[in-house]
Amino acid sequence: MNVSLRDMAVEVLSTADPHAKVALSRAHATTWRDARATGTEPPLGRKAPPDFPARPASPELLNPRDVPHRKPGTEAGRIAMLHAIAHIELNAVDLHWDLVARFPDVEFPLGFFDDWVKAADEESKHFKLLSDCLQSYGSQYGALPAHAGMWQAATDTAQDIMGRLAVVPMVLEARGLDVTPGMIKLFQQAKDTQTVAALNVIYAEEVAHVAYGSKWFHFLCGRENLDPKIAFHGLVKRYFHSKLRPPFNEEKRAEAGLAPDFYWPLTEAELQTPAALT
């Protein structure tokens, strides 16, 4: 019997070692992509994902307010920043595979799965790039404490596919488009060409991940005859525990299909949120 796509997703989610996780993620993405190219894709399946992905013994996961802050202009600060971004990318691998597996009763064209498998594959590549950057500083993922709240958005939206699309790609990943140019500038000033190159790859590819969220959110709104902007505002107010904070990268957000009237009104609202992917 063929291994289903959701079997693959659950295997990634159940793998604790970060490097094994991303290697498996990339292998399964290749399997899906090659099968789709020949029209021999495996069944989607119905295997249920775990409530929480498997995690390694390190890093220690702390409440966001307890994660130490280091000055970004120092080498220690740059290592801490790289570690934090690597932690975000590793969580994004799990978030995208969870999206593939989590909602078996919601019907989508196969293009939905193509998009999120590709996003998971790219997040896996991003984690490897950042791990290599950490090694160049004599560090590694797991050497520092990390943010414990990264999975909260998935938990909050485990029963709501539209809420998941609204909060994860369209709010949290969109925030990455806002902050990455500043991070690139910081590593340029430090003459760290390896990290600059890695962040430029991440920056370019994250636009598509936000766009996938917007595309499939609008798809569902069209199917349910909902106004996408009104639906988005309602879901973000329900599931996000903070205001959206400018400045926004309006050019890249527009490229990803997010118009200003989607996010600017939420800068004034008192929301309910998990911490943003920043």
C-alpha positions in Angstrom: 0.0 0.0 0.0 1.3 3.5 -0.9 2.4 5.7 1.9 0.1 8.6 1.9 1.0 12.3 1.9 -0.4 12.7 5.4 1.7 9.7 6.6 4.7 11.6 5.3 3.6 14.8 7.1 3.1 12.9 10.4 6.5 11.3 10.1 8.1 14.7 9.9 6.1 16.1 12.8 7.0 13.0 14.9 10.8 13.4 14.3 12.5 15.2 17.2 16.1 15.7 15.9 16.1 19.0 14.0 18.6 17.9 11.3 16.8 14.5 10.8 13.5 16.4 10.6 14.6 18.8 7.9 16.3 16.0 5.9 13.1 13.9 6.1 11.0 16.9 5.1 13.1 17.5 2.0 13.0 13.9 1.1 9.2 13.7 1.4 8.8 16.9 -0.6 11.0 15.5 -3.4 8.9 12.3 -3.4 5.6 14.3 -3.7 7.0 16.7 -6.3 8.4 13.8 -8.5 5.2 11.8 -8.2 3.1 14.9 -9.1 5.2 15.4 -12.2 4.4 11.9 -13.4 0.8 11.8 -12.3 1.6 9.0 -9.8 1.0 11.0 -6.6 0.2 8.9 -3.5 -3.2 9.2 -1.8 -3.7 12.1 0.6 -4.7 9.7 3.4 -6.3 10.6 6.7 -3.5 10.0 9.3 -4.0 12.4 12.2 -1.1 14.6 13.1 0.1 14.9 16.8 -1.2 17.8 18.8 2.5 18.9 19.3 5.4 18.2 17.1 8.3 16.2 18.5 11.1 18.4 19.9 14.7 17.8 20.8 16.0 18.1 24.4 17.6 21.4 23.5 17.0 24.3 23.1 15.4 25.0 26.4 12.0 26.6 25.6 11.2 29.6 27.7 8.3 32.1 28.1 9.0 34.9 25.6 9.7 37.4 28.4 12.3 35.1 29.8 14.4 34.7 26.6 17.6 36.7 27.2 18.0 39.8 25.0 21.4 40.5 23.5 22.6 43.7 21.7 22.3 43.0 17.9 25.5 45.0 17.2 27.7 42.4 19.0 28.8 39.0 17.8 26.8 37.4 20.7 23.8 39.4 19.6 24.1 38.2 16.0 24.4 34.6 17.2 21.3 35.0 19.3 19.5 36.5 16.3 20.5 33.6 14.0 19.4 31.1 16.7 16.0 32.8 17.0 15.5 32.8 13.2 16.5 29.1 13.0 14.0 28.3 15.7 11.3 30.1 13.7 12.2 28.2 10.5 12.2 24.9 12.2 8.7 25.6 13.6 7.6 26.7 10.2 8.6 23.3 8.8 6.2 21.7 11.3 3.5 24.3 10.8 3.4 23.7 7.0 3.4 19.9 7.3 0.7 20.2 10.0 -1.4 22.3 7.6 -1.0 19.5 5.0 -2.2 16.9 7.5 -4.5 18.7 9.9 -7.8 19.2 8.0 -8.7 16.0 6.1 -12.4 16.9 5.9 -11.8 20.2 4.0 -11.6 19.6 0.3 -8.9 21.3 -1.7 -7.4 20.9 -5.2 -4.1 19.2 -5.2 -2.5 22.6 -5.8 -3.1 23.3 -2.1 -0.8 20.4 -1.1 1.7 21.3 -3.8 2.1 24.8 -2.3 2.4 23.8 1.4 4.8 20.8 0.6 6.9 23.3 -1.3 6.8 25.8 1.6 7.8 23.1 4.1 10.7 22.1 1.8 11.9 25.7 1.6 11.6 26.2 5.3 13.8 23.0 5.7 16.4 24.6 3.4 16.2 27.8 5.4 16.9 26.0 8.7 19.9 24.3 7.1 21.3 27.6 5.8 20.9 29.2 9.2 22.5 26.2 10.9 25.5 26.6 8.7 25.7 30.3 9.6 25.6 29.4 13.3 28.4 26.9 12.8 30.5 29.6 11.2 30.2 31.5 14.5 31.2 28.3 16.5 27.6 27.8 17.6 24.7 25.5 16.8 20.9 25.3 17.0 20.1 24.3 20.6 22.9 26.2 22.2 20.7 29.0 23.4 17.2 29.1 25.0 14.3 29.7 22.6 10.7 31.0 22.4 8.2 28.5 23.9 5.2 30.0 22.2 5.9 29.2 18.6 3.3 26.4 18.3 0.5 28.4 20.0 -1.0 29.6 16.7 -1.3 26.0 15.6 -3.0 25.0 18.8 -5.4 27.9 18.7 -6.5 27.2 15.1 -6.4 23.4 15.2 -10.1 23.3 14.4 -10.3 26.3 12.0 -8.5 26.1 8.7 -9.4 29.7 7.8 -8.1 30.9 11.2 -4.9 29.0 10.5 -4.4 30.6 7.1 -5.2 34.0 8.5 -2.9 33.9 11.5 0.1 31.8 10.4 1.0 32.9 6.8 -1.0 36.1 6.6 0.0 37.6 10.0 3.0 35.8 11.4 5.0 35.1 8.2 4.0 38.4 6.8 5.7 40.0 9.8 8.9 38.3 8.5 8.7 40.4 5.4 8.6 43.5 7.5 11.7 42.7 9.7 14.0 40.8 7.4 15.4 43.8 5.4 16.6 45.3 8.7 18.3 42.0 9.7 20.0 41.8 6.3 21.4 45.4 6.8 22.7 44.4 10.3 24.7 41.5 8.9 25.9 43.5 6.0 27.3 46.0 8.5 29.1 43.1 10.2 30.5 42.0 6.8 28.9 38.6 7.3 28.4 37.7 3.6 27.3 34.1 4.4 24.4 35.2 6.6 23.4 38.0 4.2 23.2 35.5 1.3 21.1 33.1 3.5 18.7 35.9 4.6 18.3 37.0 1.0 17.2 33.5 0.0 14.8 33.4 2.9 13.4 36.9 2.2 12.7 36.0 -1.5 11.0 32.7 -0.7 8.9 33.8 2.2 6.9 36.1 -0.1 5.5 33.0 -1.8 4.6 31.5 1.6 2.5 34.5 2.5 1.0 34.5 -1.0 0.0 30.8 -0.5 -1.9 31.8 2.6 -3.6 34.7 0.9 -4.5 32.5 -2.2 -6.1 29.7 -0.2 -7.8 32.0 2.2 -9.4 33.8 -0.7 -10.3 30.4 -2.2 -12.2 29.4 0.9 -13.9 32.8 1.2 -15.1 32.4 -2.3 -16.4 29.0 -1.7 -18.3 30.2 1.5 -19.4 33.5 -0.2 -17.5 35.5 2.5 -16.0 39.0 2.2 -12.2 38.1 2.6 -11.3 41.4 4.3 -14.2 41.1 6.9 -13.5 37.4 7.5 -9.7 38.1 7.9 -10.3 40.9 10.4 -12.7 38.7 12.5 -10.3 35.7 12.6 -7.3 37.8 13.5 -9.2 39.5 16.3 -10.3 36.0 17.5 -6.9 34.2 17.4 -4.1 36.9 17.6 -3.2 38.2 21.0 -1.6 41.6 20.1 -2.0 44.5 17.8 -0.3 44.4 14.4 2.6 46.8 14.6 4.0 49.0 11.7 6.2 49.7 9.9 4.9 47.3 7.2 6.8 46.2 4.1 3.9 47.3 1.9 5.7 46.5 -1.4 6.4 42.8 -0.4 3.0 42.4 1.3 1.3 43.6 -1.9 3.4 41.2 -3.9 2.1 38.4 -1.7 -1.5 39.5 -2.2 -2.0 41.4 1.1 -3.6 44.8 0.5 -3.1 47.6 3.1 -6.8 47.6 4.1 -6.3 44.0 5.4 -3.7 44.8 8.0 -3.7 48.6 8.7 -7.1 48.5 10.5 -5.7 45.8 12.9 -3.0 48.2 14.2 -5.8 49.8 16.2 -7.6 46.7 17.4 -7.0 45.0 20.7 -6.4 41.4 19.6 -5.9 38.2 21.5 -2.4 36.6 20.1 0.5 34.2 20.0 3.8 35.9 19.4 4.6 36.8 15.9 7.2 35.0 13.8 9.8 37.7 14.0 
